[in-house]
Amino acid sequence: MHLRDRLIRIKEEGQLVGLSFVGVPHPYLSRVLRVGTDYLEFEVCTPDGAFLSQHLMPLQLLTGVVLASVDRQRHTLESLYRREIEEGDPPGRSV
């Protein structure tokens, strides 16, 4: 499978992934919007999935795709924990 095909599958699944580009020191937490023959359109998101900005980059500048990371899972769990606290549900209580 080619990278372009894998990016199309990621787009169809609506996954949040980390996209690394030449000259950028850290990956962007992103949702892929479109995959062209020579470009990638994506939106940068917060760990909660909220929209921050939209970008269009040449595929030649893409250096890596992070599919899963411990930091992202930690942020997701912290976000869920905070949401439970705000709603008044004690953490760990099963419904």
C-alpha positions as CSV (number, residue, x, y, z in Angstrom):
1,M,0.0,0.0,0.0
2,H,1.3,3.4,-0.9
3,L,1.4,6.4,1.5
4,R,-1.2,8.2,-0.5
5,D,-3.6,5.2,-0.2
6,R,-3.0,5.0,3.5
7,L,-3.7,8.7,3.9
8,I,-7.0,8.3,2.0
9,R,-8.0,5.5,4.4
10,I,-7.1,7.7,7.4
11,K,-9.3,10.4,6.0
12,E,-12.2,8.0,5.5
13,E,-11.9,6.8,9.1
14,G,-11.8,10.4,10.4
15,Q,-8.8,9.5,12.6
16,L,-6.8,12.2,14.4
17,V,-3.1,11.7,13.5
18,G,0.2,13.5,13.9
19,L,1.6,14.8,10.7
20,S,5.3,15.7,10.5
21,F,6.7,18.0,7.8
22,V,10.1,19.1,6.6
23,G,11.3,22.0,8.8
24,V,8.5,21.6,11.4
25,P,10.0,20.5,14.8
26,H,6.9,18.8,16.1
27,P,3.9,16.9,14.5
28,Y,0.6,18.6,14.0
29,L,-2.3,16.8,15.6
30,S,-4.6,16.7,12.6
31,R,-7.6,15.4,10.8
32,V,-7.0,14.7,7.0
33,L,-9.6,16.5,4.8
34,R,-8.4,15.8,1.3
35,V,-5.6,13.8,-0.4
36,G,-4.7,15.0,-3.9
37,T,-2.2,13.6,-6.3
38,D,0.5,16.0,-5.0
39,Y,-1.0,17.7,-1.9
40,L,-2.6,17.1,1.5
41,E,-5.3,19.2,3.0
42,F,-5.8,18.9,6.7
43,E,-7.0,20.7,9.8
44,V,-5.0,21.1,12.9
45,C,-6.9,20.2,16.1
46,T,-6.6,20.3,19.9
47,P,-6.3,17.0,21.7
48,D,-10.1,17.2,22.3
49,G,-10.6,17.4,18.5
50,A,-11.6,21.1,18.3
51,F,-10.6,22.9,15.1
52,L,-7.6,25.3,15.2
53,S,-6.6,25.9,11.6
54,Q,-6.7,24.5,8.1
55,H,-3.6,23.8,5.9
56,L,-2.7,22.7,2.4
57,M,0.7,21.2,2.0
58,P,2.6,19.5,-0.8
59,L,2.9,15.7,-0.2
60,Q,6.6,16.0,-0.9
61,L,7.1,17.8,2.4
62,L,5.4,15.1,4.5
63,T,8.0,13.2,6.5
64,G,5.8,11.1,8.8
65,V,2.4,10.1,10.2
66,V,1.9,9.3,13.9
67,L,-1.1,7.0,14.1
68,A,-1.1,6.7,17.9
69,S,0.8,8.1,20.8
70,V,0.9,7.7,24.6
71,D,0.7,11.5,25.0
72,R,-2.5,11.8,22.9
73,Q,-4.1,9.0,24.9
74,R,-3.1,10.6,28.1
75,H,-4.6,13.9,27.0
76,T,-7.8,12.1,25.9
77,L,-8.1,10.4,29.3
78,E,-7.5,13.7,31.2
79,S,-10.1,15.4,29.1
80,L,-12.7,12.7,29.9
81,Y,-11.8,12.9,33.6
82,R,-12.2,16.7,33.6
83,R,-15.6,16.3,31.8
84,E,-16.8,13.8,34.4
85,I,-15.8,16.2,37.2
86,E,-17.5,19.2,35.6
87,E,-20.7,17.2,35.1
88,G,-20.7,16.2,38.8
89,D,-20.1,12.4,38.2
90,P,-17.6,10.9,40.5
91,P,-14.7,9.5,38.5
92,G,-14.8,5.7,38.0
93,R,-18.5,5.4,38.8
94,S,-20.2,3.1,36.4
95,V,-23.7,4.0,35.1
